[in-house]
């Protein structure tokens, strides 16, 4: 694997999150009935960061949950013989709320489909909107993000890696060329 290009550094990543937070607030006319749900792992960290951005703007802390989609994946048998299932941590009622589903990279749309199935099993929200840090194209399902930090056209021979301080020790987004 060869690192081809750095798309976002720490400052650009933070600016993208702040812009997305503003867009979320504008579209939802504030924080009323607004909740963030991050898809485990990096989506969960990004959801917490978006909540921090929203709190800086509105001085209101909105609820943040973490969604594990492992058992909802359509490729579960291809991932591992015994997949590691983590806990979904949503400590608030999602019924009649405006949920912002947060993930790091939007690619085929299959992760989002799995997340929608998992959320509907938890209740009936008023709306579900999608926020992603990176949209790299190549959809296999009819899924489109409502909020995008950065659109990055890629080839299928490339991978987009989102590296976050919480998991990787630094904040950046890079394109990796598969060898």
N, C-alpha and C positions, 0 to 999 in steps of 0.2 A: 504494500500500500504506500502510495506516494502522496504527500501533501501538495496539492496543486495550487491552492490559493486560499488566503485568509479573507473571508467576506466581511466579517464583523469583528472588531476588537472590543474590549471591555466598554469603552465609552460609547461606541456605536450601538452595541447591544442594549446598554442602559437607555440611550436616546430612543431606540425603537420601542422598548417597553413603555416608556413615558408617553410616547405618541399613541401607542395602542390604548393605554389607559385613558387618555383624553378622548379617543374615538369611542370607546366603550361608554364613557360617561355622557358624551354627546348623543349617541344613538339611543341610550336608555333614559335620557333626561334626568341624570343623577344616579343616586345609589339606592333608591327605593326598591325593595324586593330583589336586589341584585346579589348574586352569589357567584363565586369562582370555584370551579372544580378542575383540578389538575390531574392529568393522566400520569400515573406513576411511571417513571421516576422523574425525568427532567420536566415534564409538564407540571408536576406538583411544585417543584421549586420555582418555575416561572409564574405559576398562579400566586404563590406567596409574594413574589416580587411585584406582580401587578397590583396586588392588594396594597402593598406598601406605597406604590405610585399613586393609587387612588386615594389613599389616606393623606398623602402629601397635598393632593389637589383639593380634596373635599373635607378634610379633617374628620372623616368617618371611616371606621374599620368595617369592611364588609366580610361576611363569612367566607371561609376558604375550606374546601374539602379535597380529599385525595381519593382518586378512583383507581382501583386495580381491575384491569380488563382481562387478565390471564385466561380465565375460564370461558370468556366470551369470544376468544380469537377463533377464526376459521382455519387457522393453520396450526392449531395446538399440537397435533400429533407430529408435525414437522419441526416444531421448536425443540422439544425434548421429550424423552420417554416419561420423565416425572417432572413436569414444569413446577417451578417455584411460585407458589401463590402467596401474595402479600395481602394485607388487610386493606379494605376500603375504609377510609376514615372520613365519613360525612356525618357530623354531629348535629346537623340541623335538618329540618323538614324541607324537602325540595318542592313540595306541592305548591303550585301557583306562584313559583318564583321564576325570575329571569336568570337562567343559568348561563354562565360563560364557561364553556369547556375549553381547557387550555392544554396545548401540546407543543412540543418543540419543533417537529418537522412534519409537514403535510406532504405525503408522497402518493401512495395508491388510493388512500381513503379507507382502507380496511381497518386501521386502528380506530378511526373515528366511528365507523359502523359498529364496531365492537363496543365502544364507549357509549354510543346511543342506546344499544340494547341493554347495557348494564344500568344506565341511568333510568330508563323506563321501568325497569324492575324495581327501582327504589321509590317511584312515585310519578306523579304527572305534573311536570313543571309547566308554567305558562309559556315559556319559550326556552329553546336551547340555541345559543349562538356559539360559533367556533372562533377561537383566537389561537393563532400559531405564530411562533417566532419566524419560521422559514416555510415558504411554499416553494417546493422544487418541481412541481408539475408531475406528469406521468400518471394521472388518475386512472384507476380501474373501476371506480364506482362514482356515481354522480354526487360528489361532495365538493363544496366550495367554502373556504373560510370567510367569515364576516370581517375579521381583523387579521392583518398580516404585517409582521414586523419587516420582512424583506422577501421579495420574490427573487428566486435564484434559478434561472434556467439551467438545467443539468442534463447530461446524457445518462443513459442507464448504466454506463460503465463507471459512473462517479457515485460517490456517497457524500452526503452532507453530515458532518459531525458538529453537534452543538456541545460545546464544552462549558461546563458551569463550575464556578468556584466550589459549590457544595459537593460535587461529585468528582471533579477533575482537577481542582486546584487552580483553575483560571477560567476567565470568561472570554470565549471566542467562538466563532463559527468558521469552519474551514471546509473546503471541498477536497475530498480524497479521491485520487485516481486508482481504480482497481487494477491490479497487474495481472 
